[in-house]
């Protein structure tokens, strides 16, 4: 042990300088741990000035295994300074700096073995071999960029053409919308007039409303209480960030508000249900709940349209027949006067009363009134058609306007990928990523689709902005945040989703290759082999 410590001490002093070499009659001394470019700052014939300017020391204190300078610049070749750095020449490969703590630590960090000059570690200089491999990889990456760049030029051409077509289509839509909106307003006037005439004619058929009783008022109050509780409970569910307000973003993270079923809940769709950008609990109950409740009931299977009544009653009859049959089989086992049977008989009576009400014949109107009803219904239908036509045009306009304003990268190279979706499958899940749309996850065994986020914006570093993109506002995790995805875009000869992982809970990472990222004018140091 003593011999080893003595060996290290002698090595630190003797080998503070690297082996010198002679050119002609000039002897050149190389200070250990610094690049050649810094040699003028380390002149053995002069005192040494710490590079941070803090002090001046005699040169014999350089690389003496004791830290004198605050910035560690006096010990570039030893591990004395915790904030120091050692330079590996790595001739034949890539030069690099390592932290001073790695010098003589028994682990080979520099491929030229220069960091372990005074340790028993058996390091070999394999820089030439590693350099050849690195150059081969670099050439492979450069070839990938060259091939991808050719396809990239095609994408640029497609993108420019697409943007031009969008502009032309948008101009045409604006004219069509003005006409459709005018027709809608005309149909609305006609509808209102027809409905007014219809209402006047129906007055004589309207039964006299009885005076409300205290029981009626109590029932109405109970209904209002139920409505309030339902609205408050659903408000809490939608308020995922517990901010005591519900926003458009929170509605956009829930697929049930996707009115046109295109896989994306747009801001316009969320606005339809919410009514404004943000609502508190009182505004939600008063303004938003009536729009949202039918969607919720439909999702939970509680909503039936008028045409479903017959099917429902037939189902009830079928269930009743089966139940009656079971009762006959079990007559000997049950007391016919048991309370549950009495309750059941009462339930059947009530059901019969309901069926009698639903089966009452419709009111027969006189010929003139029926004509006014038919006229009003026709006017309503025509107005609805005109309203839908105008709304469809408006929605398409907004969609195209969003594309006009969207950042498709330099030379709109990514425009042709808008609306395209790409899949990746692992052992358990199928993942889908729609650029400028959303990311999803579906179990291979079946089940509902889980939103991993909606497109937010580009998220790459300043020098390579389009190398990353952020998806957020995904489905909220149980007792956790809303799911989000970071998409990394790499140069590749095809558009392909090549990997998906979940590095943190509810935070996903996807890697996507595309020729759009094969730009020779951009720093491609981060280019990866798509294999």
C-alpha positions as CSV (number, residue, x, y, z in Angstrom):
1,X,0.0,0.0,0.0
2,X,2.9,2.4,0.9
3,X,4.6,1.6,-2.4
4,X,1.4,2.3,-4.3
5,X,0.9,5.7,-2.6
6,X,4.6,6.5,-3.3
7,X,4.1,5.5,-6.9
8,X,1.1,7.9,-7.2
9,X,2.9,10.8,-5.6
10,X,5.9,10.4,-7.8
11,X,3.8,10.0,-10.9
12,X,1.8,13.1,-10.1
13,X,4.9,15.2,-9.9
14,X,7.0,13.6,-12.6
15,X,4.1,13.3,-15.1
16,X,2.6,16.7,-14.6
17,X,4.1,17.3,-18.0
18,X,3.5,15.0,-20.9
19,X,6.4,13.6,-22.8
20,X,8.1,16.4,-24.7
21,X,9.1,16.1,-28.4
22,X,11.8,18.0,-30.3
23,X,11.3,19.8,-33.6
24,X,14.8,20.7,-34.9
25,X,16.5,22.2,-31.9
26,X,13.2,23.5,-30.3
27,X,11.9,21.5,-27.3
28,X,8.1,21.7,-27.0
29,X,6.6,20.9,-23.6
30,X,2.9,19.9,-23.4
31,X,1.1,20.5,-20.1
32,X,-1.1,17.5,-19.2
33,X,-4.9,17.9,-19.3
34,X,-5.1,20.9,-21.6
35,X,-5.7,21.2,-25.4
36,X,-3.0,22.5,-27.6
37,X,-4.9,25.7,-28.1
38,X,-4.5,26.6,-24.4
39,X,-0.7,26.0,-24.3
40,X,0.2,29.7,-24.5
41,X,-1.7,30.2,-21.2
42,X,0.6,27.6,-19.5
43,X,4.2,28.9,-20.0
44,X,6.6,27.1,-17.7
45,X,9.0,30.1,-17.9
46,X,6.4,32.4,-16.3
47,X,4.2,32.5,-13.3
48,X,0.7,31.2,-13.9
49,X,-2.3,33.4,-13.8
50,X,-5.5,31.6,-12.8
51,X,-7.8,31.7,-15.8
52,X,-10.5,33.4,-13.6
53,X,-8.0,36.1,-12.8
54,X,-8.3,35.4,-9.1
55,X,-4.6,35.1,-8.4
56,X,-1.1,34.5,-9.7
57,X,1.0,31.5,-8.6
58,X,4.5,30.2,-9.4
59,X,4.4,27.7,-12.2
60,X,5.7,24.8,-10.1
61,X,2.2,24.8,-8.5
62,X,0.6,23.8,-11.7
63,X,-0.5,20.1,-11.7
64,X,1.1,19.6,-8.2
65,X,-2.1,17.8,-7.0
66,X,-3.1,20.8,-4.9
67,X,-5.9,23.2,-5.8
68,X,-4.8,26.8,-5.7
69,X,-7.1,28.5,-8.2
70,X,-10.8,28.9,-7.5
71,X,-11.7,27.8,-11.0
72,X,-9.4,24.7,-10.8
73,X,-7.4,25.9,-13.8
74,X,-4.0,25.2,-12.1
75,X,-4.8,21.5,-11.9
76,X,-5.9,20.5,-15.5
77,X,-4.1,17.2,-15.2
78,X,-5.0,16.0,-11.7
79,X,-8.1,15.3,-9.7
80,X,-7.2,17.9,-7.0
81,X,-9.9,20.4,-8.0
82,X,-13.6,19.3,-7.7
83,X,-14.6,21.9,-10.4
84,X,-11.7,21.1,-12.7
85,X,-11.7,19.5,-16.2
86,X,-9.3,17.2,-17.9
87,X,-8.8,17.3,-21.7
88,X,-8.5,14.0,-23.6
89,X,-6.7,14.4,-27.0
90,X,-8.1,11.1,-28.3
91,X,-6.0,11.3,-31.4
92,X,-7.8,9.6,-34.2
93,X,-11.2,10.1,-32.6
94,X,-13.2,12.9,-31.0
95,X,-11.4,15.0,-28.3
96,X,-13.4,15.5,-25.1
97,X,-13.3,17.0,-21.6
98,X,-14.0,14.9,-18.6
99,X,-14.5,16.1,-15.0
100,X,-11.4,16.1,-12.9
101,X,-12.8,13.6,-10.5
102,X,-12.4,10.9,-13.2
103,X,-8.6,11.4,-13.5
104,X,-6.8,8.4,-12.1
105,X,-10.0,6.8,-10.7
106,X,-9.2,3.4,-12.1
107,X,-11.8,3.7,-14.9
108,X,-10.8,4.3,-18.5
109,X,-12.7,7.4,-19.7
110,X,-10.5,8.7,-22.5
111,X,-10.0,6.3,-25.4
112,X,-6.3,7.3,-25.5
113,X,-6.0,6.2,-21.8
114,X,-4.5,9.6,-20.9
115,X,-6.8,10.0,-17.9
116,X,-5.3,7.0,-16.1
117,X,-1.6,7.9,-16.4
118,X,-0.9,7.3,-12.7
119,X,-3.3,4.4,-11.8
120,X,-3.0,0.7,-12.0
121,X,-5.9,0.5,-14.5
122,X,-5.1,-1.4,-17.7
123,X,-6.3,1.1,-20.3
124,X,-5.5,0.8,-24.0
125,X,-5.4,3.4,-26.7
126,X,-8.2,2.3,-29.0
127,X,-9.0,5.8,-30.4
128,X,-8.1,4.8,-34.0
129,X,-10.6,1.9,-34.0
130,X,-13.4,4.0,-32.3
131,X,-12.6,6.8,-34.7
132,X,-13.1,4.5,-37.8
133,X,-16.4,3.3,-36.4
134,X,-17.6,6.8,-35.6
135,X,-16.7,8.1,-39.0
136,X,-18.5,5.1,-40.6
137,X,-21.6,6.0,-38.5
138,X,-21.3,9.7,-39.4
139,X,-21.1,8.8,-43.1
140,X,-24.1,6.6,-42.7
141,X,-26.0,9.4,-41.1
142,X,-24.9,11.8,-43.8
143,X,-26.1,9.4,-46.5
144,X,-29.4,9.2,-44.7
145,X,-29.7,13.0,-44.7
146,X,-28.8,13.1,-48.4
147,X,-31.4,10.5,-49.3
148,X,-34.0,12.1,-47.0
149,X,-33.3,15.5,-48.3
150,X,-34.4,14.5,-51.8
151,X,-37.8,13.4,-50.4
152,X,-37.9,16.5,-48.3
153,X,-37.8,18.7,-51.5
154,X,-40.9,16.8,-52.7
155,X,-42.6,17.5,-49.3
156,X,-41.8,21.2,-49.7
157,X,-43.4,21.2,-53.1
158,X,-46.5,19.3,-51.9
159,X,-46.7,21.7,-48.9
160,X,-46.6,24.8,-51.0
161,X,-49.2,23.4,-53.4
162,X,-51.4,22.4,-50.5
163,X,-51.2,25.9,-48.9
164,X,-52.2,27.5,-52.3
165,X,-55.2,25.1,-52.6
166,X,-56.2,26.0,-49.0
167,X,-56.1,29.7,-49.8
168,X,-58.2,29.2,-52.9
169,X,-60.7,27.0,-51.1
170,X,-61.0,29.4,-48.2
171,X,-61.8,32.3,-50.5
172,X,-64.5,30.3,-52.2
173,X,-65.9,29.2,-48.8
174,X,-66.2,32.8,-47.6
175,X,-68.4,33.7,-50.6
176,X,-70.5,30.5,-50.1
177,X,-70.9,31.2,-46.4
178,X,-72.2,34.7,-47.0
179,X,-74.8,33.3,-49.4
180,X,-75.7,30.4,-47.0
181,X,-75.9,32.8,-44.0
182,X,-78.3,35.1,-46.0
183,X,-80.5,32.0,-46.9
184,X,-80.5,30.9,-43.2
185,X,-81.7,34.3,-42.1
186,X,-84.5,34.3,-44.7
187,X,-85.5,30.8,-43.6
188,X,-85.5,31.9,-40.0
189,X,-87.9,34.7,-40.7
190,X,-90.2,32.4,-42.6
191,X,-90.0,29.8,-39.8
192,X,-90.8,32.3,-37.0
193,X,-93.8,33.5,-38.9
194,X,-95.1,30.0,-39.5
195,X,-94.5,29.0,-35.9
196,X,-96.3,32.1,-34.7
197,X,-99.4,31.2,-36.8
198,X,-99.2,27.6,-35.6
199,X,-99.0,28.7,-31.9
200,X,-102.1,30.9,-32.4
201,X,-104.0,28.1,-34.0
202,X,-103.1,25.6,-31.3
203,X,-104.3,27.8,-28.4
204,X,-107.8,26.5,-28.7
205,X,-106.5,22.9,-28.3
206,X,-104.4,23.7,-25.2
207,X,-105.9,22.2,-22.1
208,X,-106.5,24.5,-19.1
209,X,-103.7,24.3,-16.7
210,X,-104.7,23.4,-13.2
211,X,-103.6,25.6,-10.3
212,X,-100.3,24.3,-8.9
213,X,-100.7,22.5,-5.6
214,X,-98.2,22.5,-2.7
215,X,-97.3,19.0,-3.8
216,X,-96.6,20.1,-7.3
217,X,-94.4,22.9,-6.0
218,X,-92.5,20.5,-3.7
219,X,-92.0,18.1,-6.6
220,X,-90.6,20.9,-8.8
221,X,-88.3,22.0,-6.0
222,X,-87.0,18.4,-5.6
223,X,-86.3,18.3,-9.4
224,X,-84.4,21.5,-9.2
225,X,-82.4,20.1,-6.3
226,X,-81.6,17.0,-8.2
227,X,-80.5,19.0,-11.3
228,X,-78.3,21.2,-9.1
229,X,-76.6,18.2,-7.4
230,X,-76.0,16.5,-10.8
231,X,-74.5,19.6,-12.3
232,X,-72.3,20.2,-9.3
233,X,-71.0,16.6,-9.3
234,X,-70.2,16.8,-13.0
235,X,-68.6,20.2,-12.6
236,X,-66.2,18.7,-10.1
237,X,-65.4,15.8,-12.5
238,X,-64.7,18.3,-15.4
239,X,-62.6,20.6,-13.2
240,X,-59.5,18.3,-13.4
241,X,-57.1,20.9,-12.1
242,X,-59.4,21.8,-9.2
243,X,-59.3,25.5,-10.0
244,X,-63.0,25.9,-9.3
245,X,-63.7,26.7,-12.9
246,X,-64.1,24.6,-16.1
247,X,-62.3,25.7,-19.2
248,X,-62.4,24.9,-22.9
249,X,-59.2,22.9,-22.6
250,X,-60.8,20.7,-19.9
251,X,-63.7,19.9,-22.3
252,X,-61.3,19.3,-25.2
253,X,-59.6,16.6,-23.2
254,X,-62.9,14.5,-23.2
255,X,-63.9,12.6,-26.3
256,X,-67.7,12.8,-25.5
257,X,-67.7,16.4,-26.7
258,X,-66.5,15.4,-30.2
259,X,-69.7,16.4,-32.0
260,X,-68.6,15.6,-35.5
261,X,-66.9,12.3,-34.4
262,X,-63.6,13.1,-36.3
263,X,-61.4,12.1,-33.3
264,X,-60.7,15.7,-32.2
265,X,-62.6,18.0,-29.8
266,X,-62.1,21.4,-31.3
267,X,-62.3,24.7,-29.5
268,X,-65.6,25.4,-31.4
269,X,-67.1,22.1,-30.2
270,X,-66.1,22.8,-26.6
271,X,-67.5,26.4,-26.9
272,X,-70.8,24.9,-28.1
273,X,-71.2,23.1,-24.8
274,X,-69.6,25.5,-22.4
275,X,-70.8,28.8,-23.9
276,X,-67.7,30.8,-22.9
277,X,-64.0,30.4,-22.4
278,X,-64.3,29.6,-18.7
279,X,-67.2,29.2,-16.2
280,X,-67.5,28.9,-12.5
281,X,-70.0,26.6,-10.7
282,X,-72.9,29.1,-10.9
283,X,-72.4,29.8,-14.6
284,X,-72.0,26.1,-15.3
285,X,-75.3,25.3,-13.7
286,X,-77.2,28.2,-15.3
287,X,-75.6,28.3,-18.8
288,X,-73.7,25.1,-19.6
289,X,-75.5,22.2,-17.9
290,X,-78.5,22.1,-20.2
291,X,-76.1,21.6,-23.2
292,X,-73.9,19.1,-21.5
293,X,-76.4,16.9,-19.7
294,X,-77.9,15.2,-22.9
295,X,-74.3,14.2,-24.0
296,X,-73.6,12.8,-20.5
297,X,-76.9,10.9,-20.5
298,X,-76.2,9.5,-23.9
299,X,-72.8,8.3,-22.9
300,X,-74.2,6.6,-19.8
301,X,-77.0,5.0,-21.8
302,X,-79.7,6.9,-20.0
303,X,-81.0,8.8,-23.1
304,X,-83.7,7.5,-25.4
305,X,-85.1,9.2,-28.4
306,X,-88.8,9.2,-29.1
307,X,-88.5,6.2,-31.5
308,X,-87.0,4.1,-28.7
309,X,-90.2,4.0,-26.7
310,X,-91.8,1.1,-28.5
311,X,-88.6,-1.0,-28.4
312,X,-88.3,-0.2,-24.7
313,X,-91.9,-1.3,-24.0
314,X,-91.5,-4.5,-26.0
315,X,-88.4,-5.2,-24.0
316,X,-90.3,-4.6,-20.7
317,X,-93.1,-7.0,-21.9
318,X,-90.5,-9.6,-22.8
319,X,-88.9,-9.3,-19.4
320,X,-92.4,-9.4,-17.7
321,X,-93.3,-12.6,-19.6
322,X,-90.1,-14.3,-18.5
323,X,-90.7,-13.2,-14.9
324,X,-94.3,-14.4,-14.9
325,X,-93.1,-17.8,-16.2
326,X,-90.6,-18.0,-13.4
327,X,-93.3,-17.1,-10.8
328,X,-95.5,-20.0,-12.1
329,X,-92.6,-22.4,-11.7
330,X,-91.9,-21.3,-8.2
331,X,-95.6,-21.0,-6.9
332,X,-95.0,-23.8,-4.4
333,X,-92.0,-22.1,-2.9
334,X,-93.3,-18.6,-2.4
335,X,-96.2,-17.2,-0.3
336,X,-98.5,-15.5,-2.8
337,X,-99.4,-12.9,-0.1
338,X,-95.7,-12.1,0.6
339,X,-95.0,-8.3,0.7
340,X,-92.7,-8.5,-2.2
341,X,-95.4,-9.9,-4.5
342,X,-97.8,-7.2,-3.4
343,X,-95.2,-4.5,-4.2
344,X,-94.7,-6.2,-7.6
345,X,-98.4,-6.2,-8.4
346,X,-98.5,-2.5,-7.6
347,X,-95.6,-1.9,-9.9
348,X,-97.4,-3.8,-12.7
349,X,-100.5,-1.6,-12.1
350,X,-98.4,1.5,-12.3
351,X,-96.6,0.3,-15.4
352,X,-100.0,-0.4,-17.0
353,X,-101.1,3.1,-16.2
354,X,-98.0,4.5,-17.9
355,X,-98.6,2.4,-20.9
356,X,-102.2,3.6,-21.1
357,X,-101.0,7.2,-21.1
358,X,-98.4,6.5,-23.8
359,X,-100.9,4.7,-25.9
360,X,-103.5,7.5,-25.9
361,X,-104.6,8.5,-29.4
362,X,-103.1,11.7,-30.8
363,X,-105.2,14.9,-30.9
364,X,-107.2,15.3,-34.1
365,X,-106.9,18.8,-35.4
366,X,-109.2,20.5,-37.8
367,X,-108.1,20.8,-41.4
368,X,-107.0,24.5,-41.2
369,X,-105.0,23.9,-38.0
370,X,-103.3,20.8,-39.4
371,X,-102.3,22.8,-42.5
372,X,-100.6,25.4,-40.2
373,X,-98.8,22.7,-38.3
374,X,-97.6,21.1,-41.5
375,X,-96.5,24.5,-42.8
376,X,-94.6,25.2,-39.5
377,X,-92.9,21.8,-39.5
378,X,-91.8,22.3,-43.1
379,X,-90.5,25.8,-42.2
380,X,-88.6,24.3,-39.3
381,X,-87.0,21.6,-41.4
382,X,-86.0,24.1,-44.1
383,X,-84.5,26.4,-41.5
384,X,-82.6,23.5,-39.9
385,X,-81.2,22.5,-43.3
386,X,-80.1,26.1,-44.0
387,X,-78.6,26.4,-40.5
388,X,-76.7,23.2,-40.9
389,X,-75.4,24.2,-44.4
390,X,-74.1,27.5,-43.0
391,X,-72.6,25.8,-39.9
392,X,-70.8,23.2,-42.0
393,X,-69.3,26.0,-44.2
394,X,-68.3,27.9,-41.1
395,X,-66.6,24.9,-39.5
396,X,-64.7,24.1,-42.7
397,X,-63.6,27.8,-42.9
398,X,-62.3,27.7,-39.3
399,X,-60.5,24.5,-40.0
400,X,-58.8,25.9,-43.0
401,X,-58.0,29.2,-41.3
402,X,-56.3,27.2,-38.5
403,X,-54.2,25.5,-41.2
404,X,-53.3,28.8,-42.8
405,X,-52.0,30.0,-39.4
406,X,-50.3,26.8,-38.4
407,X,-46.6,26.5,-38.3
408,X,-45.7,23.7,-40.7
409,X,-41.9,24.3,-40.4
410,X,-39.5,25.9,-42.8
411,X,-40.9,26.0,-46.4
412,X,-44.2,24.4,-45.1
413,X,-42.3,21.1,-45.3
414,X,-44.7,19.4,-42.9
415,X,-48.0,20.7,-44.4
416,X,-48.7,17.5,-46.3
417,X,-48.5,15.5,-43.1
418,X,-51.4,17.4,-41.5
419,X,-54.3,14.9,-40.9
420,X,-52.1,11.9,-41.4
421,X,-51.8,9.3,-38.5
422,X,-49.1,6.8,-37.8
423,X,-49.2,3.7,-35.6
424,X,-46.8,1.8,-33.4
425,X,-47.6,-1.5,-31.8
426,X,-45.9,-3.1,-28.8
427,X,-46.8,-6.3,-26.8
428,X,-49.8,-4.7,-25.1
429,X,-50.9,-1.5,-26.9
430,X,-51.5,0.1,-30.3
431,X,-50.4,3.7,-30.3
432,X,-51.5,6.3,-32.8
433,X,-50.0,9.8,-33.5
434,X,-51.6,12.3,-35.7
435,X,-49.3,15.2,-36.4
436,X,-51.1,18.5,-35.5
437,X,-54.0,16.3,-34.1
438,X,-53.7,14.0,-31.1
439,X,-51.9,10.9,-29.7
440,X,-53.8,7.9,-28.4
441,X,-53.3,4.5,-26.8
442,X,-55.6,1.4,-27.3
443,X,-55.2,-2.0,-25.7
444,X,-54.7,-4.8,-28.2
445,X,-57.2,-6.9,-26.3
446,X,-59.9,-4.2,-27.0
447,X,-61.5,-1.5,-24.9
448,X,-61.8,2.3,-25.2
449,X,-59.2,4.6,-26.7
450,X,-57.2,6.6,-24.3
451,X,-56.1,10.2,-25.2
452,X,-52.4,10.8,-24.6
453,X,-52.7,14.5,-25.6
454,X,-53.8,17.0,-28.2
455,X,-51.3,19.0,-30.3
456,X,-49.9,22.0,-28.5
457,X,-46.8,23.3,-30.3
458,X,-43.2,22.8,-31.3
459,X,-40.9,22.2,-28.4
460,X,-37.4,21.8,-29.8
461,X,-34.4,23.9,-28.8
462,X,-33.9,27.3,-30.5
463,X,-31.4,26.0,-33.0
464,X,-33.6,23.0,-34.0
465,X,-37.2,24.0,-33.1
466,X,-38.9,21.4,-35.2
467,X,-37.1,18.4,-33.6
468,X,-39.7,18.1,-30.9
469,X,-43.4,18.6,-30.4
470,X,-45.6,18.7,-27.4
471,X,-49.1,17.0,-27.0
472,X,-51.0,17.9,-23.8
473,X,-54.5,17.9,-22.4
474,X,-54.9,14.1,-22.6
475,X,-57.1,11.9,-20.5
476,X,-56.5,12.7,-16.8
477,X,-54.8,9.9,-14.9
478,X,-56.3,8.5,-11.7
479,X,-55.1,10.8,-8.9
480,X,-52.6,12.2,-11.3
481,X,-52.1,14.8,-14.0
482,X,-53.5,14.9,-17.5
483,X,-51.6,12.6,-19.9
484,X,-49.1,14.3,-22.2
485,X,-46.7,13.2,-24.9
486,X,-43.3,14.5,-26.1
487,X,-42.7,13.7,-29.7
488,X,-39.2,13.6,-31.1
489,X,-38.8,14.0,-34.8
490,X,-35.7,12.6,-36.5
491,X,-34.4,12.4,-40.1
492,X,-35.5,9.3,-41.9
493,X,-36.4,8.2,-45.4
494,X,-40.0,7.5,-44.5
495,X,-42.7,8.8,-42.2
496,X,-42.8,6.3,-39.4
497,X,-43.5,6.1,-35.7
498,X,-40.6,3.9,-34.5
499,X,-40.9,3.9,-30.7
500,X,-43.2,4.7,-27.7
501,X,-42.3,4.7,-24.0
502,X,-43.6,6.1,-20.7
503,X,-40.5,7.5,-18.9
504,X,-42.6,9.1,-16.2
505,X,-46.2,8.3,-15.0
506,X,-48.7,9.7,-17.5
507,X,-45.9,11.3,-19.5
508,X,-45.2,9.5,-22.8
509,X,-42.3,9.8,-25.3
510,X,-42.6,9.0,-29.0
511,X,-40.0,8.9,-31.8
512,X,-41.1,9.7,-35.3
513,X,-38.8,9.6,-38.4
514,X,-39.6,11.8,-41.4
515,X,-37.7,13.1,-44.5
516,X,-38.9,16.6,-43.4
517,X,-36.2,16.6,-40.8
518,X,-33.4,15.7,-43.3
519,X,-32.2,19.3,-43.8
520,X,-28.5,19.5,-44.7
521,X,-28.5,23.2,-43.6
522,X,-29.5,22.3,-40.0
523,X,-27.2,20.8,-37.4
524,X,-27.7,17.1,-37.7
525,X,-25.5,16.1,-34.8
526,X,-28.6,14.5,-33.3
527,X,-29.5,12.5,-36.4
528,X,-30.1,8.8,-35.4
529,X,-30.1,5.7,-37.5
530,X,-33.7,4.8,-38.2
531,X,-32.8,1.2,-37.8
